[in-house]
Amino acid sequence: MRLPSGLRLVLVYVLLAACTAAPTPQPLAVARIGYGGSPDTLNPGTAVLTEAYTMFALVYDAMYTYNFDGTYSLSLAESVDRSADGLTYTYKIRSGIKFHDGQPLTARDVAFTYNLNKAHAEFPYMNPYTSYMESITAPDDTTVVIRLNAAIPNIESQLVFQYVLPAHVWQAHADGAAAVEFENETLIGSGPFKLLEYKQGEFVRLGANKLHFSRPPKVDEVIFQTFGSPDALVQAISTGQVDMITELPNTAAEKLGQTANVKVVSAAPFAPAVSDIIFNQATSESCPSKSACTGNVALQDRQVRLALAHATNKQQLIDVVLLGKGTPGLTLIPNGLGMWFNDSLKDYEYNPAKANKILDDAGYRIRGMRCAVPGCPGSKYELPHVLAQRQRGRAAHGGAAGRHVERDWRGLAAAGD
């Protein structure tokens, strides 16, 4: 029996389909990250918490990218031209970038975003980034012109966290209270990840934007899961419930480092905690109010402050209080801020003998007593006692760190005693 050629072709196709094994679907590469918080809002204008900005950095793009070494690289822009007077910046925006809903991202979206942030003083973080901007315009789809009211050296840091929003989504919410009240639940951006699912206080699920122009992800999804305590985070990473945690108590670092399939990475944080002792150096002439000027007169003497610097064992504080997970502080700018940190500064060495000699040479010793003022004229208390008493008040708030500093300062005794 002869079959029509069309039917024979269909049979051959069916046989081939039946004899050819279907390809095995590859499992999704999902990165599971545990952290101790949750975004307070998905509105970049009103967000405050770090967890929200973590999402914004993954879902949105900005004019610049902040690199691990503290430097900046152009991101949405392929080039920038700065005027000779430093007041005008002209950015050339890359062509072909699209938002996650398929709409094109153009210079007009960039200008819209900056003008939105500028117009709303209620935006706690985004609005201050526009304080130097006199005007922002987009003369065409690939050009953004920013005119400043004063030349500044850090235009990059003013733009790196101003995430570019889709004007076609935000336009209806740009005026008045609507910009603050907009919940932005779809979180449409152009970044390397797009929002798939979000339950506040529970988790955020992001999907990869494999077509991202500069940072296509190597994983398919990222899930940020909220845990109620540091102990719960440690338990989750130990049991394999998550692949990474972002907050780790110093007390758990050593044990986790010995746990199979767990690697502890230690580095300078972007926003570290800084502990410092600030002296009240106000004089009677400069005192804003009587209650504000209670500092000891000796602390107005640089030699006393220099001696205290040499008498403070910072490394021991780090080893005991922070279990070794810290670095000696040099300025209010931490080393985690990369290029902004002055790595040429030298710290004062811990040297109690040198500290005592500085005080001796400055006249804070007489008849074997360390004086509270040079020459000991009518001095009622010895200097170590006065300083330790003041530090003891701080120790109540500073805990172990305060107690260690108090002990160090009590070591300032007169030479030969």
Residue pairs with C-beta under 8 A, 6 or more apart in sequence:
3 11
28 220
28 221
29 218
29 219
29 220
29 221
30 219
30 220
30 221
30 222
30 223
31 219
31 221
31 222
31 223
31 243
31 244
32 222
32 223
32 225
32 241
32 242
32 243
32 244
33 222
33 223
33 224
33 225
33 242
33 243
33 244
33 245
33 246
34 224
34 225
34 226
34 227
34 233
34 236
34 237
34 241
34 242
34 244
34 245
34 246
35 51
35 54
35 224
35 225
35 226
35 227
35 233
35 245
35 246
35 247
36 226
36 227
36 228
36 229
36 230
36 233
36 246
36 247
37 49
37 50
37 51
37 226
38 49
38 51
38 200
38 201
38 202
38 204
38 226
39 47
39 49
39 51
39 52
39 55
39 198
39 200
39 204
40 47
40 48
40 49
40 51
40 52
41 47
41 52
41 183
41 184
42 52
42 55
42 183
42 184
42 185
42 187
42 195
42 198
43 180
43 182
43 183
43 184
44 52
44 56
44 60
44 126
44 163
44 165
44 184
45 116
45 117
45 120
45 122
45 123
45 126
45 179
45 180
46 122
46 123
46 124
46 180
47 53
47 56
47 125
48 124
48 125
50 271
51 224
53 161
54 224
55 187
55 195
55 204
55 206
55 224
56 163
56 189
57 163
57 191
58 191
58 192
58 193
58 206
58 222
59 100
59 163
59 187
59 189
59 191
59 193
59 194
59 195
59 206
60 163
60 164
60 165
60 189
60 190
60 191
61 75
61 76
61 97
61 105
61 163
61 164
61 189
61 190
61 191
62 75
62 76
62 159
62 160
62 161
62 162
62 163
62 164
63 74
63 75
63 76
63 77
63 91
63 110
63 159
63 160
63 162
63 164
64 72
64 73
64 74
64 75
64 156
64 159
64 160
65 72
65 73
65 74
65 75
65 160
65 214
66 72
66 160
67 73
67 338
68 338
69 338
69 339
70 337
70 338
70 339
70 340
70 341
71 338
71 339
72 156
72 157
72 160
74 80
75 214
76 91
76 93
76 94
76 97
76 105
76 110
76 164
77 91
77 92
77 93
77 94
77 144
78 92
78 93
78 94
79 91
79 92
80 89
80 90
80 91
80 92
81 89
81 90
82 88
82 89
83 89
83 90
85 151
86 148
86 151
86 152
87 147
87 148
87 149
87 150
87 151
88 145
88 146
88 147
88 148
89 145
89 146
89 148
89 155
90 143
90 144
90 145
90 146
91 107
91 110
91 143
91 144
91 145
91 146
92 142
92 143
93 105
93 106
93 107
93 110
93 141
93 142
93 143
93 144
94 142
94 213
95 141
95 142
96 104
96 213
97 104
97 105
97 190
97 213
98 104
98 105
98 190
98 211
99 105
99 166
99 188
99 189
99 190
100 188
100 189
100 190
100 194
100 209
101 166
101 169
101 188
103 166
103 168
104 141
105 164
105 166
105 190
106 138
106 141
106 142
107 138
107 140
107 141
107 142
107 143
107 144
108 138
108 141
108 167
109 164
109 165
109 166
109 167
110 136
110 138
110 144
110 164
111 136
111 137
111 138
111 144
112 165
112 167
112 170
112 171
112 174
113 162
113 163
113 164
113 165
113 167
113 170
114 130
114 133
114 136
114 146
114 162
115 136
116 165
116 170
116 174
116 179
117 123
117 126
117 127
117 129
117 130
117 162
118 127
118 130
118 133
118 136
119 174
119 179
120 126
120 127
120 179
120 180
121 127
122 179
122 180
123 179
123 180
125 161
126 161
126 162
129 158
129 159
129 161
129 162
130 136
130 158
130 162
132 148
132 149
132 150
132 152
132 158
133 146
133 147
133 148
133 149
133 158
134 147
134 148
134 149
135 145
135 146
135 147
136 144
136 145
136 146
136 147
137 144
137 145
137 147
138 144
138 145
139 145
146 155
148 155
152 158
163 189
164 189
164 190
165 189
166 188
166 189
166 190
169 186
169 188
170 179
170 182
172 178
173 179
173 181
173 182
185 198
186 195
187 194
187 195
187 198
188 194
188 195
190 209
190 212
191 209
191 212
191 215
192 208
192 209
192 212
192 215
192 216
192 217
193 206
193 207
193 208
193 209
193 217
193 222
194 206
194 207
194 209
195 204
195 205
195 206
195 207
196 205
196 206
196 207
196 221
197 203
197 204
197 205
198 204
198 205
201 226
202 225
202 226
203 223
203 224
203 225
203 226
204 223
204 224
205 221
205 222
205 223
205 224
206 221
206 222
206 223
206 224
207 220
207 221
208 216
208 217
208 219
208 220
208 221
209 216
209 217
210 216
210 217
225 236
225 242
227 233
227 236
230 247
230 248
230 249
230 252
233 245
233 247
233 248
234 245
234 248
234 249
234 252
234 256
235 241
236 242
236 245
237 243
237 244
237 245
237 256
237 262
238 256
238 259
238 262
240 261
248 256
248 264
250 322
250 323
250 324
250 325
251 323
253 264
253 266
253 323
253 325
254 323
256 262
256 264
257 263
257 264
266 325
267 336
268 327
268 334
268 335
268 336
269 334
269 336
270 336
270 337
271 336
272 334
272 336
274 329
274 332
274 334
275 329
275 398
275 401
276 329
276 332
277 391
277 394
277 405
279 295
279 299
279 305
280 292
280 293
280 294
280 295
280 299
281 295
281 299
281 300
282 288
282 292
282 293
282 295
283 293
283 300
284 293
287 293
296 372
296 386
296 387
296 390
297 372
297 373
298 304
298 364
298 372
298 373
298 383
298 386
298 387
299 305
301 362
301 374
303 358
303 359
303 361
303 362
304 359
304 362
304 364
304 383
306 348
306 358
307 355
307 356
307 358
307 359
307 362
307 412
308 355
308 387
308 409
308 412
309 348
309 355
310 348
310 349
310 350
310 351
310 352
310 354
310 355
310 358
311 350
311 352
311 355
311 408
311 409
311 411
311 412
312 350
312 405
312 408
312 409
313 350
313 404
313 408
314 328
314 329
314 347
314 350
315 328
315 350
316 404
317 401
317 404
317 405
318 324
318 325
318 326
318 327
318 328
320 400
320 404
321 399
321 400
321 401
321 404
327 335
328 347
330 342
330 345
330 347
331 341
331 342
331 345
333 340
333 341
333 342
334 341
335 341
335 343
352 408
352 411
352 412
355 412
356 412
356 413
356 414
356 415
357 415
359 365
359 370
359 383
359 412
360 414
360 415
362 374
363 371
363 374
363 375
364 370
364 371
364 372
364 373
364 374
364 376
364 383
365 371
365 376
365 414
365 415
366 375
366 376
368 414
368 416
368 417
369 376
369 379
369 382
369 414
370 382
370 383
370 384
370 412
370 413
370 414
370 417
371 379
371 382
371 383
372 379
372 380
372 381
372 382
372 383
372 386
373 379
383 412
384 409
384 410
384 411
384 412
384 413
385 410
387 409
387 412
388 406
388 409
388 410
391 402
391 405
391 406
391 409
392 402
392 406
394 402
394 405
395 401
395 402
395 403
395 405
395 406
396 402
398 405
